[in-house]
Amino acid sequence: MRTAYSVETVRNAERELMARLPEGALMRRAAAGIAAVCADLLRDLLGRVYGARVVLLAGSGDNGGDALYAGARLARRGASVTVVPLAPGRTHEGGLTALLGAGGRVADDPYDVLAAADLVLDGITGIGGHGGLRPDAVPVARAARGSGAVVVAVDLPSGVEADSGEVTGEALRADVTVTFGTYKPGLLIDPAREHAGVVRLVDIGLAPHLPSVPELEALQHEDVARLLPVPTGESDKYRRGVVGVVAGSTRYPGAAVLAVAGALRGGAGAVRYVGPGGDAVIARFPETLVHEGPPSKAGRVQAWAVGPGLGDALGDGSGPEAAVSDVLASDVPVLVDADGLRLLDAETVRGRTAPTLLTPHAGEAAALLGVARPEVEAGRLTAVRELAARYGATVLLKGSTTLVADRDPAVPVRVNPTGTPWLATAGSGDVLSGLAGSLLAAGLPARDAASAAAYLHGLAARLAARNAPLVSDEVAENLPEAWRNVMG
């Protein structure tokens, strides 16, 4: 599992560690890690470190010092290292002395050296920066990004917000980010994550000084595998979990089929479907148990998933409002998605004794919070926490970064690492609803069900995209060989 901590927590841990180390030892550890990553990149790029042209963008703080000490290490290995001071007169004194002593130099013209660079090291601002790049740093950052050189960020791309993942001004986009001790939330959450490129974590001995509970968690394969229910010799359909799906309409019958598909793929022992799309569901999945409604009369379930494509009356003539109300009145876990979200009453959700899982995308989250969609997209971590607190529910916020927040604010938010733009297609959210609903029915806590479902959903999309051809065979035959390899 990857974990991320806030700037304040990291700073406190660094102070504790530095008190046990000789002066400057922590910075030298960080610099050694940066230099090792840069050397590997240069060997991949040029086949060598010797003679490589490296440019350091050095701010006035410790971030600039890390870059300077790393540059000194590269210079001692034969690289041609030049520093562009972003705060002349306030450049880290020890780092600059080390660089010049190793044969590095100060740039006369930053734009000339950037135009010829093989690798640029971004040490402008670190985890304490706020509000984007300063105006005087913007032209240099743009020149670095436009130079064609590999851009490596020190700890965090300059200009992004470490704690929230927000980008409130101009920021430098890195190809690789070398971060120290632990991940920072901004390296895992968009839009900042898009600026970080590939993230390399360097161990500087910080772990023993970090608290046991992080700000953010990102599950990995083995974590999800431990969460997933596995049938035993004594399993039957009820022990494996029966999930009820209330979805689809005469206008959107496909939503019912997709939600049921997700539930069945999620390992549910049985799926009870309630809604007007019964014929379409049975035609595709004859094992489904179909009922016209209301949900409370459909039979025994261990969880409900309600909302996808729920645009008109159920088979019994009742409206979607009555269906959502009926499901929320049950004493089993309930997942609410899509059209069901617009029918929610916060007081009703907070009053439930069984778990509730809400799965909005950014537009739906904005409507629930009464704000504009861009505000949610710019501040995803704030939005998901606010939704969880307001509704007293677990919230899975879909989008470029899928986040899962528990109703308890002391529990770490989870971020899904398998998200992919290939999920940006009609119906994918319906599948996710069924999948998460089946895991709820199997007995997983809402936070675990949401996290595992998001992980598997993203992984499936990646595998499908890898295996599916993007063009017809006839077109592919006329493409250059390189394009045929890329496009399958």
N, C-alpha and C positions, 0 to 999 in steps of 0.2 A: 504494500500500500504506500502511495506517495502522500506525504503530509505537508501542509503549508502553514506558516505562522505569520502573524502580523509583524509590522516593523517594530512596534514597541517591544514585543516579546523577543524578537531577534536581537534588538539592541541590549536588552537586559541580559540575555544569554551571552552575548559577546563581552559585556563588561565582566561577568563572572569568570569567563574563560581567560580574558586578558589579565585579570588579577593573579592568575596562576602561572602566567607565561612571562618570559623576558620581554622587554619592550620591543615592539615591532615584529614579534614572532608571528602573530596572527596575520598581519598583512603579508609577510613573506610566504606563509602557507597559501594564502589566496593567490598571490602572484605566481607561485610555482604551479598551481593548478591551471591558471589562465595560460601560462606559457606552454604547458604540456599540450593543452587542447589546440592552441594556435600552431604549435609545431606539427602536430598530426595533420591539421588542415593544410598547412603549407606543403607537407610531403605528398598529400593527396592531390593538391593542386599543381605543384611544380616538380614534385619528386625530390625536393630538398628544402632545407631551411636556409642554408648558406646562400647569400646574395638576394634573398627574398626582400621585397620592399614593403616595410611595415610602417603604418602611420598611426600614431596614438592621438586620440582626441581627449585631452586631459582637462577636467574641471578642477576646481579649487579644493575639493574635499578628499576624503579617503578613497572614494571611487577612482579619482584621478591618480592617487598614489598607488593603488593596486595596478592600474594600467602602466604606470611608469616603471614600477619594479618588475612587472612582467616583460616590458619592453627591454629592460636591462638584461634580463635572462636571454631573450632572443638575440640581442646584439652580441652577447658573448658567444653565441652559437653561429655567428657570422651573418646574421640578417642585417640589412640596412634599415635602421630604425630612426624615425623622425617624429618629434612631438609637435603637435599644434596646441599651444596653451590657450584654453578658452577663458582664462582669467589671469592674464599676464600680471606678474608681481605677487600672485597668491597661489601659484602652483605648488603642489606638495614638495617641500624643500628636500627631504630625504630621498624621495623617489626621483626627483630631477637630478640630484647629485649622482645617484646610482646609475641613471641612464647615461649621463654625459661621461661618467667614468668608464662605462663599458663601450664607449665609442658612438653612442647615439648623438643626435643633434637636434637643435630647435629649428623649425621650419622658417624660412624667409618668406615664402609665399605658400599659404596652406592649400590653395587651389591647384598649384603646380604639383605638389607632392601627392595630393589626393588623386589627381588624374592619372598618376603613374603607379599607384599603390596596388599591391597584390592582396594585402589584408589591412583592414582598418579596425582598430580596437577602440570601442566606444566607452570612454571613461568620463563622460561629461557630467552626468548626475547619477546618483545611486538610489537606494531605497528611500531616502529622505526627500527626494524631489517631488514637487507638486505643481500642478497647473501647466504642464507642458514645457517645452524648451523655451529658454529666454530668447528674445528677438535676435540678439547678436549671435546666438548659437545656431539659429535656423539655417542660414546660408551654408555654413560649414557642414551641417548634418545632411542637407540636401546634396551637397557636392559629394559627400562620402557615399550616400546611397546611389547616386548616379554615376559613380566612378567605375563600376564593374568589379570592384574589389569585393572580397568576402568580408562582411561586416560582423564582428564579434562583440557582443555587449558584455560589459563587466557587471555581473550580478543582476542587472535589470536593464532593458533598453531605456535610454534616456528619454524622459518626457512622459512615461506612463506612470500610473498610480499603483504603487506596490500593494496596497491593502485591498483595493476594490476591483482592480482590472480596468478601471476607467481610463480613457484618454481624453483629457479635457482641453488639450491644445495640440500643437505639432509635436510629434515624437519620431524618433529614429527607428526604422525597421531593421532588425538584425537578422542575419542568416543563422547565427548560433548565439545562444546566451550561456555564459558560464556563471552559475550561481553558487553561493557558498553556504555550507552548513545545512540548509533546508530550502525547500521551495517557498516562494512568496506567492500569495494568492493571485497577484497580477500575472504570474507566469502560467497560470492554469485557467484563467477566466478571460473570455473575450470582452471588449476588443483588444485589450493589452496582449493577450496570448498570441494574436496574429503578428504582433511586432517582435515576438521573442524568437521565432524560428525554432530550431532544434535546441532543447535545453539540456545542458550538461551539469550535473550536480557534483561539486567538489567537496569532499569531506575535510573540514578544517578542525574537527574535534568538538563541534558545537552540540551534538546530540545529547550528551549527559546533562546539559544545562537548559534544555528545552522542557517545558511542561509536558505531561503525558497526554493532554487533550489539545489538539491543534485547532486552528481556525477552519481548516479545510482538509478534506480527504479525497483522494482519487483511487478508487479500487482498481486492482490489477487482476489478471486471470485467476490466480490462486485464491484471491479474496472472494471473487464471485462464485468460483467452484465450491467453496465452503458454504456459501449461502443456499445454493440450489438444493431443493428437496430431491431425494433419491428414493424410488419405490423399494419396498422390501417384500419378502415372501408373504407377509401378512397384509399387504396393501389391498384395498379395494377402492372403488371409485369415490366413496365418501371419505376414506382416509386420505386419499390423494387430493381431495378438494373438489367441490362442485362450485363453479362460478356462474353467477347469473349475469347475462348481458342484455341491457336495455339499450337498443341502438337502431339506427336505420329509420327510414320513412318511405312513403311512396315516391318521394323525390330523390332520396338517397338510399336506395336499397343496398348498394354496394358497401356502405358503411357497416351495415349489419354483418355482411359476409366477411369483411376484413377484420372486424373486431372479434368475431367468433373464431376466425382462423388464428389470430394471435393467441386467444385463450387456449385453443387446442394445442398449438405449438408450445405453449408454456407449460404443458404437462398436466393440465387439469384432468381430474378423473372423469368429469362430465361437465358439459356446458348446457345451461338452461337459457334459451333465448326467448325474450319477450319483445314483441313489436310487430309491425306490419310487414316485415321482410321475411316472414317464415318460409315462404315458398322458395325464395332465392337461397336462403340458408340451407334448407333441407336438400335442395338440388346439388349443392356443393359439398355439404357435410351431413350426410344422412344420420350420423350418430348423435346429432344435436337434439336436445329435448326442447320442443317448441311450445309456447303458450301465448295466447292472445293478450293476456293481461287481466288484472293489474299484476305488478311484480309480486306483491305479497301473497297472491294466490297461485303462483307458478310452481311452488314446491320448495323443498329444502335446498338451501345454498349456504356456503361458508363465506361468500363475499359477493358483492355486486360491482359491476362496471356499467356506468350509465352516461349517456350523452352523445356519442358519435352519431352524426347525421340525424339527430332526434328532432325532426322538423315539424311533424304533424301528429295526428291522433294515433294511438295504439289500436290493436285489433279489437279491443273492447270498447272503443269509442272515446276513451279518456284522452286528455291532452298531455303534452310533455310535462307541463307543470305538475300535474297529478302524479305522473310516473316518478319524477325526481323527488317529490315530497314523500311518496310511498317508500322509495328506496332509502331515503335518509331517516325514515322512521324505524328502520330495521335495527336489530341489535348485532349486526355483523359488519365487518369492514366494508367501506364503500369507496370506490374510485369515481370521481366526477370529471368528465372531459367535455371539450367542445361545446355543443349546444346546451348541455346540462349546466355549464358554468354560468351562463347568463341568467339562469333561473335560481341561483343560490341566494340564500339569506344567511348573512354572516352569523347572526344570533342562533339560528337553527343549527348550523354546522358546529359552532362552539359548544352547543348544548348536548351534542351526541356523546354517548359513553363509549361507543366503539370507534376504532380509528377511521379517519377520513383522509383520502389522498386526492389532491387536486392536481390536474396535469395541464395547465394552460400553456399556450405559446405566448410570445411577447404581446401580441395584440389583445388577446384575452386577459392577460395579466394587467395590461394597462386599463382595460375596462373595469376590472375588479378593483383596481386601486384608484380609479378616477384620475389618471394622468395620461399624457400622450405616449404613444408607443415608443418614439425615440428615447424618451426618458428611461423606459424599462431596458431598452437595448443598450443604452450607454452605461447603466448602473445595474447590471443583472443581479449582483450579490445583494445589494440593498433591496431590490424589488422582491426577490424570493424570500428574504427574511421578513420583510414587511407583510407579505401575503400570509406566511405561516403564522405570524403573530396575530394578524387581524382575524383570521378564520379559525385559529386554534386547530390547524390541520397540518399534515405533512404536505409539502408542495413540491412538485416536479415541474420546474420551469424549462420548457423546451426551447431550442434555438441553437445558435452557433456554439454555445456552451450550455449543455444541459446541467442544471443545478438541482439538488434535492435538499430542502431545508426541513428540519423536524419542527414540530410545534414547540419543543423545548429549546429556547435560544442558547442554552449551554451546550447543546449537542453540535458537533462540527457539521457544517454544510458539506455535502458531497458533490464532487464535480465528475462528470462522465468523460473519460479520455477517448472513447471510441466514436465520438460524433463525427459525422462526415456530411458534406454537402449533398451526397447522393440521397440522403433522407428527405431532402426538400422536394417532395413529390406528393401528390394528392393521395390520401389514404394511409400514409405511413403512421400518422398519429392514431388512427383507428386500430391498427395492428398493435401499437404500443399499449393502448388501453386494455385490449384483451389479454396481452401478455402479462402486464402488471396485475391485472385482476386475477389471473390464474395463480400467480404467486401469492397474492393476498389470501386466496382461498386455500392454498396449501399451508397456510399458517405463518408465513413470513411477516414480521413487523412491517408497517407501511414504508418506513425509510429503507429497509433492506429490499423489499419488493420493488420499490421504485428504482433504486440504484441498480439492482441486478437486471431489471427489465430494460433500463436505458442502455446498460452495457451490452447486453445481448442484441438488442435492437440495432445499435450502431455497428456491432461486429458483423451481424448478418448483412447489413447494407454494404459494408466494405467488401465482404466476400462476394456478394451478388454483383457489385460493380466491377470487381476484378474478373469475374467469369463471363459477364454479359458483353457481347460485341456491341460497339457503339455505332457501327455503320454496317450496311449490307455487304454480303460477300462480293457482289458485283462492283460496288464502289471501292471496297478494300483492295481488289485486284489491281486497281489503277493508282493506288497510293504508293509513295516511296516506301522502301523497306522499313525505314526508321518509324514512319507513321503507323505502319501496320503493326509493328511491335508494341507501340504505345497504346493503340486503340483496340487491341485484341483481335 
